Amino acid sequence: MSGPLPLTFRRTVERVEGSTRLTIIYEAELRGFFKLVMSLLAGSVRRQHEGDLRKLKELMETRAL
């Protein structure tokens, strides 16, 4: 992606012992203001993202999606 914060991400989906593993890797080129802000917000952003993925997993496992 382009813009003020160049960001790329990779997603992999694989079967694991009767289940599915989703791996997401984010890579960002942080400079200036964004470098300062992300160092302060990284934990919060990670927790929110993990919560979103847990909810997605729950919905998929109950076949609500």
Stockholm file with secondary structure:
# STOCKHOLM 1.0

chainA/1-65         MSGPLPLTFRRTVERVEGSTRLTIIYEAELRGFFKLVMSLLAGSVRRQHEGDLRKLKELMETRAL
#=GR chainA/1-65 SS CCSSSCEEEEEEEEEETTEEEEEEEEEECCCHHHHHHHHHHHHHHHHHHHHHHHHHHHHHHTTCC
#=GC SS_cons        CCSSSCEEEEEEEEEETTEEEEEEEEEECCCHHHHHHHHHHHHHHHHHHHHHHHHHHHHHHTTCC
//
